[in-house]
Amino acid sequence: MSPLPPEHRESVFSDLLSEAGHLEDRLMALDDVPLLLVYTHLTEDESFLREYAPHIKGAWAFEVEDVPELKRRLCKALVATFRDYADSGRPLPPAPAPDLLQRMCDASVGTKVPSEYMPMVLEELNFDRTDAKTVKWRQQPSPEVLENFMVVVIGAGYSGLAMAAKLKDAGIPFTVIEKNPDVGGTWFENTYPGVAVDTPNHFYSYSFRVKPDWEHYFATGDEIIDYIRTCYHEMGVADHMRFEEEVVSAVWDNDSALWHVTVRRKDGSQYRIDANAVVSATGLLNRPAIPDFPGMETFKGPIFHSARWDHSVDLAGKTVVQVGTGASGMQLGPKVAEVAGKLTIFQRSPHWARYNPLLYAQVSDAVKWGLANVPYYNKWYRFQLLWATSDLVLPTLKKDPDWPEHETSLNAANKAIREQLVEHIRKQLNGDEELIAKVIPKFPPYGKRMLRDSNWYSALTRDNVELVAGTVERITESGVVDRDGVEHPADVIILATGFKAQAPLFPMEVIGTNGSIRDHWGEDNPRAHLGITVPEFPNFFILYGPGTNGGHGGSAVYNSECQVRYTMQALREIIERGGGAVDVRKEPFEAYQKLVDDEHARLVWTHPGVNNWYRNKAGRVVTNSPWPLSKYRNLTAEFDPSEYDITPAPSSAEAGETA
């Protein structure tokens, strides 16, 4: 990871010009649009912006027409601009003026970007290098006040480490409890063949720790965990970590305004931490969902969940049954098919999967160089990915009540997506009508999580692969029986059956001022204000909580950073008031739940023809955010004390640890 981004280096232009005659050719090897935006940003000259506009059909690099003569002129102009900056010694410019920023964003993605997006763009790209998501003290607390305040963070994945970094920056004492022996969360636990991120990693990464040298556009699991570990070491929070320990319970003590957090060590012994605040960063995809198929205990061979991959099991030449075709199943299935003697895949219901030519592409050395050395190139590159992978698709997921084909699509744009997906499937399956009928969903695109085609469809055409449409009836000593009573032999069974996403915080016991959180949520109806706070659970904050999953796209890391900032503002409110508690009031809580439910009623995830892990048994969407990223950013940008009951600290309250 580059220790210093280009815009932070005083010698950036002289460094670039040291390339001499090679600089123009180096620029030619980079993507057109980020270069175009760099030039426009540095010069405020919009002439190239206007020339390029007709050639930009979308936000992905492969949606820009090849215009070599125009690009060569742009690169020559950029070299001249770099030389002018070097000769004049003037600093890099601040963010573009609002009108220019709007025109740059619109031209760069081939469509109108809503104006409400601009605060998010400025914040995410951080042109002034101040990290707008960092919460500053309004009244600096005394060292004594900070020393007597303690935060417990549960989990050391992306969200937990972001929280740790911001707590450290603010000087707030904290301890991170992590059940695994290392950082990474779900990326530490999921090590199955083919595991990778399906959001471009140049966006699926911290805005405050940009990495210019990713090997792939969609990083493998190894790349992601290496990035997380590097960030962890750079953050300097190792002294706050407790690995291979697990939070058993958190009980609120109203008299002391403290959480009594019981932690279990690896050896089974327990101890207690008294904390002023608790932040759960366990996420939604934390605990595997293990189906209870009849006869599972009788199976003689290895059987394991994809999130608990057994690397001691050699699949070469084996007869393997895979149950599940969701995100994990689609990634691991093609890899297993390459080595197994026979792979039988049980598909309860089909998923849609989009093709992206960059899915397995490696980032060239030229692009890595540009991201590391050309000022603002990495920022504008990140903006393109932000738009391409998030809110661009959201309008196509809204139901048109007058749309005549409502069973299979929602509106004209959604139908167009469906037709593209079907065309791709037919091409990949070589016209095999029986197989095509099995894999084309009857519901509209995005009704379930939209997946990436990780060579999934082509794998289904292999001679050693069989797709069984339907559920598992039972498991025997030697195989899996389908709903028609046919037994499929198995040496190994892989359960790609997802997670307990509708039961966040499981299996912890969290008890607030009026009972357990399970009493409030039931088995599968978690609710939280902005996805972060719950009434009658003071000073308890949830990252990647209920209703914050990006079902239409985006980056979970982005949403997490929004929630971390909000939580830090809440902690600031508590500390600057001298301690005590904040507890979200029921009125704003219920009002927000109604907004969420009303918006979901208009979206594809409540389509009557869809069963997905986003909804609970009653049909309520409990995992997904219905909002554009820009709206969720705006909703969480400022902690509003008027939405909370705020009580002062008892004079005797003191956080600490009990053996």
C-alpha positions in Angstrom: 0.0 0.0 0.0 1.4 3.4 -1.0 2.4 5.3 2.1 1.6 8.6 0.5 -1.0 9.3 -2.2 0.1 11.5 -5.1 -1.9 14.6 -3.9 0.0 14.5 -0.6 3.5 14.7 -2.2 5.0 18.1 -2.8 7.1 16.8 -5.6 4.3 15.1 -7.4 4.7 17.1 -10.7 8.5 17.0 -10.8 8.2 13.2 -10.1 5.9 12.9 -13.0 8.0 15.0 -15.4 11.0 12.9 -14.6 9.4 10.3 -16.9 10.4 12.7 -19.7 9.3 11.3 -23.1 7.6 8.3 -21.5 5.0 10.3 -19.6 2.5 10.8 -22.5 2.6 7.1 -23.3 2.1 6.2 -19.6 -0.9 8.4 -19.5 -2.2 6.8 -22.7 -2.3 3.4 -20.9 -4.7 4.7 -18.3 -8.5 4.9 -18.4 -9.9 7.8 -20.4 -12.5 9.2 -18.0 -10.4 9.6 -14.8 -7.7 11.3 -17.0 -10.4 13.6 -18.5 -11.6 14.5 -15.0 -8.1 15.1 -13.7 -7.4 17.5 -16.6 -10.7 19.3 -16.1 -10.1 19.6 -12.4 -6.6 21.0 -12.7 -7.4 23.5 -15.5 -11.1 24.2 -15.3 -11.0 23.8 -19.1 -14.2 22.0 -20.2 -13.3 21.6 -23.8 -12.2 18.0 -23.5 -15.2 17.3 -21.3 -17.5 18.4 -24.2 -15.6 16.4 -26.8 -15.7 13.2 -24.8 -19.3 13.4 -23.7 -20.8 11.7 -26.8 -18.4 8.8 -26.4 -19.2 8.0 -22.7 -22.1 5.5 -22.5 -21.8 4.5 -18.8 -19.5 4.6 -15.8 -17.5 1.5 -16.5 -14.3 1.8 -18.5 -15.6 -0.7 -21.0 -18.6 1.6 -21.7 -16.4 4.3 -23.1 -15.8 4.3 -26.9 -12.2 4.1 -28.1 -11.2 7.5 -29.4 -7.4 7.3 -29.7 -6.8 10.6 -31.4 -8.8 12.5 -28.8 -7.1 10.6 -26.0 -3.7 11.4 -27.4 -4.6 15.1 -27.5 -5.8 14.9 -23.9 -2.6 13.3 -22.7 -0.5 15.9 -24.5 -2.6 18.6 -22.7 -2.1 16.8 -19.4 1.6 16.7 -19.8 1.6 20.5 -20.5 -0.6 21.0 -17.5 1.8 19.1 -15.2 4.7 21.1 -16.5 2.8 24.4 -15.9 2.1 23.3 -12.3 5.7 22.3 -11.8 7.1 25.6 -13.2 4.7 27.8 -11.3 4.9 25.9 -8.0 1.3 26.5 -7.4 -0.6 24.0 -5.2 -3.2 21.5 -6.3 -6.6 23.1 -6.6 -9.4 22.4 -4.1 -12.6 20.7 -5.1 -14.2 22.0 -8.3 -16.8 24.7 -7.9 -20.3 23.2 -7.5 -21.5 23.9 -11.1 -18.3 22.5 -12.6 -18.4 19.5 -10.3 -22.0 18.7 -11.4 -21.0 18.9 -15.1 -17.9 16.7 -14.6 -19.9 14.1 -12.8 -22.7 14.1 -15.4 -20.3 13.8 -18.3 -18.1 11.2 -16.7 -20.9 8.6 -16.3 -23.0 9.4 -19.3 -26.1 10.5 -17.4 -27.5 13.1 -15.0 -26.2 12.6 -11.5 -28.7 13.9 -9.0 -27.6 17.1 -7.3 -28.1 15.6 -3.9 -25.2 13.4 -4.7 -22.7 16.2 -4.6 -22.1 16.5 -0.8 -21.4 12.7 -0.8 -19.0 13.0 -3.8 -17.1 15.9 -2.1 -16.9 14.0 1.2 -16.0 10.6 -0.3 -13.3 12.0 -2.6 -11.9 14.3 0.1 -10.1 16.8 -2.1 -9.1 19.0 0.8 -7.4 16.0 2.5 -9.1 16.6 5.9 -11.2 13.4 6.0 -14.7 14.8 6.5 -15.9 11.6 8.1 -13.6 12.2 11.1 -15.6 13.6 14.1 -13.9 16.5 15.8 -14.4 17.6 19.4 -16.5 20.7 19.9 -15.3 21.0 23.5 -12.1 19.0 24.2 -12.8 16.8 27.2 -10.2 16.6 29.9 -7.8 13.6 30.1 -9.6 12.6 33.3 -13.0 12.4 31.5 -11.6 10.4 28.7 -9.7 8.0 31.0 -13.0 7.2 32.8 -14.9 6.3 29.6 -14.7 2.9 28.0 -16.2 1.6 24.7 -16.4 -2.1 23.9 -16.4 -3.0 20.2 -17.5 -6.4 19.2 -15.9 -7.7 16.0 -12.7 -6.9 14.1 -13.9 -7.0 10.5 -14.2 -3.9 8.2 -16.6 -2.1 10.5 -15.0 -2.9 13.8 -11.6 -1.8 12.6 -13.0 1.4 11.2 -14.6 2.1 14.6 -11.3 1.3 16.4 -9.4 3.7 14.1 -11.8 6.6 14.8 -11.9 5.9 18.6 -8.1 6.0 18.7 -8.0 9.2 16.7 -10.4 10.8 19.2 -8.5 9.5 22.2 -11.4 7.5 23.6 -10.4 4.3 25.5 -11.8 1.1 23.9 -11.4 -2.6 23.7 -12.1 -4.8 20.6 -13.4 -8.3 21.3 -12.9 -10.7 18.4 -13.8 -14.4 18.4 -11.3 -15.3 15.7 -7.5 -15.4 16.1 -7.1 -12.6 13.6 -8.8 -9.5 12.0 -11.0 -9.7 9.0 -14.4 -10.9 10.1 -16.3 -12.6 7.3 -13.2 -12.3 5.1 -11.2 -14.3 7.7 -13.8 -16.9 8.0 -14.7 -17.5 4.3 -11.8 -19.2 2.6 -13.7 -21.4 0.2 -12.3 -21.8 -3.4 -13.1 -18.8 -5.5 -14.0 -16.5 -2.7 -13.9 -12.9 -3.9 -15.6 -9.6 -3.5 -18.4 -8.7 -6.0 -18.0 -5.0 -5.5 -15.0 -3.4 -7.2 -12.4 -3.2 -4.5 -11.1 0.3 -5.4 -14.5 1.3 -3.9 -14.9 -1.6 -1.5 -12.2 -0.2 0.8 -11.8 2.5 3.3 -12.0 6.1 2.0 -9.4 7.0 4.5 -6.9 4.2 3.4 -6.9 4.0 -0.3 -4.9 1.2 -1.9 -3.5 1.9 -5.4 -2.0 -1.5 -6.1 -4.8 -4.0 -6.0 -4.0 -7.0 -8.2 -7.6 -7.4 -9.4 -10.6 -5.1 -10.0 -12.7 -7.6 -8.0 -10.3 -8.7 -5.3 -9.9 -12.3 -4.2 -10.4 -13.3 -0.6 -6.6 -13.4 0.0 -6.2 -9.8 -1.3 -9.0 -8.5 0.8 -7.7 -10.1 4.0 -4.2 -8.8 3.2 -5.6 -5.3 2.8 -7.5 -5.5 6.1 -4.4 -6.7 7.9 -2.3 -3.9 6.4 -4.9 -1.4 7.5 -5.0 -2.9 11.0 -1.2 -2.6 11.4 -1.2 0.9 10.1 -4.0 1.9 12.5 -1.8 1.1 15.5 -4.7 -0.4 17.5 -3.1 -3.8 18.4 -2.9 -2.9 22.1 -6.7 -2.6 22.2 -7.4 -6.1 20.7 -8.5 -9.3 22.4 -8.5 -12.2 20.0 -10.1 -15.6 20.4 -12.6 -14.2 22.9 -16.3 -13.9 22.5 -19.0 -11.7 24.0 -21.6 -13.8 25.7 -23.8 -11.1 26.9 -24.2 -7.4 27.5 -26.5 -6.2 30.2 -27.4 -2.6 30.8 -27.2 -1.3 34.4 -29.4 1.7 34.7 -28.1 2.7 38.1 -24.5 3.0 37.0 -25.3 3.8 33.3 -22.9 1.0 32.3 -23.0 -2.1 30.2 -21.8 -5.2 32.0 -20.2 -7.2 29.1 -19.4 -10.8 29.8 -16.6 -12.2 27.7 -15.7 -15.9 27.3 -12.0 -16.8 26.7 -10.8 -19.6 24.4 -10.4 -21.8 27.5 -14.0 -21.3 28.5 -13.3 -19.0 31.5 -15.2 -15.7 31.6 -14.6 -12.2 32.8 -16.6 -8.9 32.8 -15.9 -5.5 31.3 -18.0 -2.5 32.4 -18.3 -0.2 29.5 -20.0 3.2 29.0 -21.0 2.2 25.4 -21.0 -1.0 23.3 -20.7 -1.1 19.5 -21.6 -4.3 17.8 -19.7 -4.8 14.6 -20.6 -8.4 14.0 -22.6 -7.6 10.9 -25.4 -9.5 9.2 -23.4 -12.2 7.5 -21.7 -13.5 10.7 -23.3 -16.8 11.7 -23.8 -19.6 9.1 -27.3 -20.9 8.5 -27.1 -24.7 8.8 -30.2 -26.4 7.5 -31.6 -29.2 9.5 -32.1 -31.8 6.8 -33.4 -35.2 8.0 -30.6 -37.8 8.2 -27.7 -35.3 8.3 -26.2 -37.1 11.2 -26.1 -40.4 9.3 -23.9 -39.2 6.5 -20.6 -41.0 6.5 -18.4 -38.5 4.7 -17.4 -34.9 5.4 -20.1 -32.3 5.5 -19.4 -28.6 6.1 -20.6 -25.1 5.4 -18.9 -22.9 2.9 -18.1 -20.4 5.6 -16.3 -23.1 7.6 -14.4 -24.7 4.7 -12.6 -27.9 5.7 -9.2 -27.6 3.9 -8.2 -31.0 5.1 -10.7 -32.5 2.6 -9.3 -33.2 -0.8 -12.1 -32.9 -3.4 -10.0 -34.2 -6.3 -11.9 -36.9 -8.1 -14.6 -37.0 -5.4 -18.3 -37.2 -5.9 -19.5 -33.9 -4.4 -23.0 -32.6 -3.6 -23.3 -28.8 -3.2 -26.5 -27.5 -1.6 -27.2 -23.8 -2.5 -26.6 -21.5 -5.4 -26.4 -18.1 -3.8 -23.4 -15.8 -3.8 -21.0 -18.3 -2.2 -22.4 -21.2 -4.2 -21.9 -19.4 -7.5 -18.3 -18.6 -6.6 -17.2 -22.0 -5.3 -19.2 -24.3 -7.6 -17.1 -23.6 -10.8 -13.9 -24.1 -8.8 -15.1 -27.4 -7.3 -16.2 -28.6 -10.7 -12.6 -28.2 -12.0 -11.3 -30.8 -9.6 -14.3 -33.1 -8.6 -15.1 -36.3 -10.4 -18.8 -35.4 -10.2 -20.5 -32.3 -8.8 -24.2 -32.3 -8.2 -25.7 -28.9 -7.3 -29.0 -28.5 -5.5 -30.7 -25.3 -6.5 -33.8 -24.4 -4.4 -34.5 -21.5 -6.7 -32.5 -19.7 -9.4 -30.6 -16.4 -9.1 -29.8 -13.8 -11.6 -26.1 -13.2 -12.3 -24.6 -10.3 -14.3 -21.6 -10.6 -16.5 -18.8 -8.1 -16.0 -15.6 -8.4 -18.1 -13.5 -7.1 -15.3 -14.5 -9.8 -12.8 -11.3 -11.8 -13.2 -9.2 -9.2 -15.0 -5.9 -8.2 -13.4 -5.1 -4.5 -12.9 -2.2 -3.6 -15.2 1.0 -2.2 -13.9 0.2 1.0 -15.9 -3.1 1.5 -14.0 -1.4 0.8 -10.7 1.2 3.5 -11.6 -1.6 6.0 -12.5 -3.5 5.4 -9.2 -0.3 5.8 -7.2 1.2 8.8 -9.1 -1.2 10.9 -11.0 -2.8 13.5 -8.7 -6.6 13.0 -8.2 -6.7 10.1 -10.7 -7.4 7.7 -7.8 -10.2 9.9 -6.5 -12.0 10.3 -9.8 -11.5 6.6 -10.5 -13.3 5.9 -7.2 -16.2 8.2 -8.1 -16.8 6.2 -11.3 -17.0 3.0 -9.4 -19.2 4.5 -6.7 -21.7 5.5 -9.4 -21.4 2.3 -11.5 -21.9 -0.1 -8.6 -24.5 1.6 -6.5 -27.5 3.9 -7.1 -27.4 3.8 -10.9 -29.6 0.7 -10.8 -32.0 1.7 -8.0 -34.6 3.5 -10.1 -35.0 0.3 -12.2 -36.0 -1.6 -9.0 -39.2 0.5 -8.3 -42.5 -1.0 -9.2 -44.6 0.7 -11.9 -48.2 0.0 -10.9 -49.3 0.3 -14.5 -46.6 -2.1 -15.9 -48.4 -5.0 -17.6 -45.6 -7.6 -17.1 -45.4 -7.3 -13.4 -44.7 -11.0 -12.8 -41.3 -11.0 -14.5 -40.3 -7.3 -14.5 -41.1 -4.0 -12.8 -40.8 -1.4 -15.5 -39.3 -0.9 -18.9 -35.8 -0.5 -17.7 -36.1 -3.5 -15.5 -37.3 -5.5 -18.4 -34.4 -4.4 -20.5 -32.0 -5.7 -17.8 -33.9 -9.0 -17.8 -33.5 -9.3 -21.5 -29.8 -8.7 -21.3 -29.5 -11.3 -18.5 -31.5 -13.9 -20.4 -29.4 -13.3 -23.6 -26.2 -13.9 -21.6 -27.6 -17.1 -20.1 -28.7 -18.5 -23.4 -25.3 -17.7 -24.9 -23.4 -19.4 -22.0 -25.6 -22.5 -22.0 -25.3 -23.1 -25.7 -29.0 -23.2 -26.3 -29.6 -26.1 -23.9 -33.3 -25.4 -23.4 -33.7 -27.9 -20.5 -30.9 -26.2 -18.5 -32.0 -22.7 -19.6 -35.4 -23.4 -18.1 -33.9 -24.4 -14.8 -31.7 -21.3 -14.3 -33.8 -18.4 -15.6 -35.7 -17.0 -12.6 -39.4 -16.2 -13.0 -39.1 -13.1 -10.8 -37.8 -9.6 -11.8 -34.0 -8.9 -11.8 -32.7 -7.9 -8.3 -35.5 -9.7 -6.5 -32.8 -11.7 -4.9 -29.2 -10.5 -4.5 -27.8 -9.8 -8.0 -24.8 -12.0 -8.4 -21.8 -11.9 -10.7 -21.4 -14.6 -13.3 -18.2 -16.2 -12.0 -18.1 -18.7 -14.9 -21.2 -20.2 -13.2 -23.3 -20.8 -16.3 -20.4 -22.3 -18.3 -19.6 -24.6 -15.4 -23.1 -26.0 -15.6 -22.4 -27.2 -19.1 -19.5 -29.4 -18.0 -20.0 -33.2 -18.3 -19.2 -33.7 -14.6 -21.8 -31.2 -13.4 -25.5 -31.9 -12.7 -28.0 -29.2 -11.6 -30.9 -30.5 -9.6 -33.8 -28.0 -9.4 -35.6 -28.3 -6.1 -35.1 -28.9 -2.4 -33.3 -31.6 -0.5 -35.7 -34.2 0.9 -33.2 -35.9 3.2 -29.7 -37.1 3.6 -28.6 -40.7 3.8 -25.3 -42.4 4.8 -24.1 -42.1 1.2 -25.8 -39.3 -0.5 -28.6 -36.7 -0.8 -32.2 -37.5 -1.8 -34.1 -34.9 -3.9 -37.8 -34.1 -3.8 -38.6 -36.7 -6.4 -37.0 -39.4 -4.2 -33.9 -39.8 -6.3 -30.7 -40.3 -4.3 -27.5 -38.6 -5.6 -24.3 -40.2 -4.3 -21.9 -38.1 -2.4 -18.4 -38.5 -0.9 -18.6 -34.9 0.4 -21.5 -32.5 1.0 -20.9 -28.7 0.9 -23.6 -26.5 2.4 -23.6 -23.1 0.6 -26.7 -22.2 2.5 -26.0 -18.6 3.6 -26.2 -16.9 7.0 -28.5 -16.0 9.8 -28.9 -12.5 8.3 -32.3 -12.0 9.9 -30.9 -12.6 13.4 -28.1 -10.0 13.9 -26.3 -10.2 17.3 -27.0 -14.0 17.5 -26.1 -15.8 19.7 -25.3 -12.9 22.1 -27.7 -12.0 24.9 -28.3 -8.2 24.9 -30.5 -6.9 27.7 -31.5 -3.3 27.9 -33.8 -1.3 30.2 -36.8 -3.4 29.3 -35.8 -7.0 28.5 -33.7 -8.8 25.9 -33.3 -7.6 22.4 -34.8 -10.9 21.3 -38.0 -9.8 23.2 -38.0 -6.7 21.0 -37.1 -8.3 17.7 -38.5 -11.8 18.0 -37.0 -14.5 15.9 -36.5 -12.6 12.7 -37.8 -8.9 12.9 -34.7 -6.8 13.8 -35.3 -3.0 13.7 -33.0 -0.1 14.4 -33.1 3.6 14.0 -31.1 4.3 10.9 -30.0 0.7 11.3 -27.9 1.8 14.3 -29.8 2.3 17.6 -32.7 0.6 19.3 -35.1 2.1 21.9 -34.5 0.9 25.5 -30.9 0.0 24.7 -29.0 3.1 25.7 -25.4 3.6 24.4 -25.7 0.5 22.2 -24.8 1.0 18.5 -24.9 -1.5 15.7 -22.7 -1.3 12.6 -24.0 -3.0 9.4 -27.2 -3.5 11.3 -30.8 -4.1 10.3 -31.9 -2.4 7.1 -28.4 -1.3 6.0 -27.5 -4.0 3.5 -27.1 -2.6 0.0 -29.4 -4.9 -2.0 -29.1 -2.7 -5.1 -25.4 -2.4 -5.0 -22.9 0.0 -3.4 -20.3 -0.9 -0.8 -20.9 -2.2 2.7 -17.7 -0.4 3.6 -19.2 2.9 2.6 -22.3 2.4 4.6 -20.2 1.3 7.6 -18.2 4.5 7.5 -21.4 6.5 7.6 -22.5 4.5 10.7 -19.2 4.9 12.4 -19.3 8.7 12.0 -22.9 8.7 13.4 -21.8 6.6 16.3 -18.8 8.8 17.0 -21.0 11.8 17.0 -23.3 10.1 19.6 -20.3 9.3 21.7 -19.1 12.9 21.5 -22.6 14.0 22.7 -22.3 11.7 25.7 -18.8 12.6 26.6 -19.1 16.3 26.1 -22.1 16.3 28.4 -20.0 14.6 31.1 -21.1 11.0 30.5 -24.5 9.4 30.9 -26.7 7.8 28.2 -28.4 8.4 24.9 -31.5 6.3 24.2 -33.4 6.8 20.9 -37.0 7.8 21.5 -39.7 5.6 20.2 -41.4 8.3 18.1 -38.5 9.0 15.7 -37.7 5.3 15.8 -41.2 4.2 14.7 -41.4 7.1 12.1 -38.2 5.9 10.5 -39.4 2.3 10.4 -42.5 3.4 8.6 -40.4 5.3 6.1 -38.3 2.2 5.5 -41.3 -0.1 5.1 -43.2 2.3 2.9 -40.2 2.6 0.6 -39.7 -1.1 0.5 -43.3 -1.6 -0.5 -42.3 0.1 -3.8 -39.2 -2.0 -4.4 -38.5 -5.3 -6.0 -37.6 -7.1 -2.7 -41.3 -7.1 -1.7 -42.4 -8.6 -5.1 -44.9 -11.4 -4.4 -43.0 -13.9 -6.6 -39.7 -13.7 -4.7 -38.4 -15.5 -1.7 -35.1 -14.0 -0.5 -33.0 -13.7 2.7 -33.9 -10.1 2.8 -37.4 -10.7 4.2 -38.6 -12.4 7.4 -41.4 -14.9 7.6 -44.0 -12.2 7.7 -42.7 -10.8 4.5 -41.0 -7.6 5.9 -37.7 -6.6 4.5 -35.3 -6.5 7.5 -31.8 -6.6 6.0 -31.8 -4.1 3.2 -31.6 -0.3 2.9 -34.1 1.1 0.5 -32.2 4.4 0.2 -29.7 5.7 -2.4 -26.2 5.9 -0.9 -26.5 9.7 -1.0 -29.7 9.7 1.0 -28.4 7.3 3.6 -25.3 9.5 3.9 -27.5 12.5 4.5 -29.7 10.7 7.0 -26.6 9.7 9.1 -24.4 12.7 8.5 -25.5 14.5 11.7 -26.5 12.9 15.1 -29.7 14.7 16.1 -29.9 14.9 19.9 -33.6 15.8 19.7 -34.3 12.2 18.6 -32.8 10.8 21.9 -33.5 10.9 25.6 -30.3 12.0 27.1 -29.6 11.4 30.8 -26.6 12.6 32.9 -24.1 10.2 34.3 -24.5 8.9 37.9 -21.8 10.3 40.1 -20.5 6.8 41.0 -20.3 5.3 37.5 -16.9 3.9 36.7 -16.0 1.6 33.8 -13.5 -1.2 34.3 -12.9 -4.9 34.3 -13.7 -7.7 36.6 -11.9 -11.1 36.5 
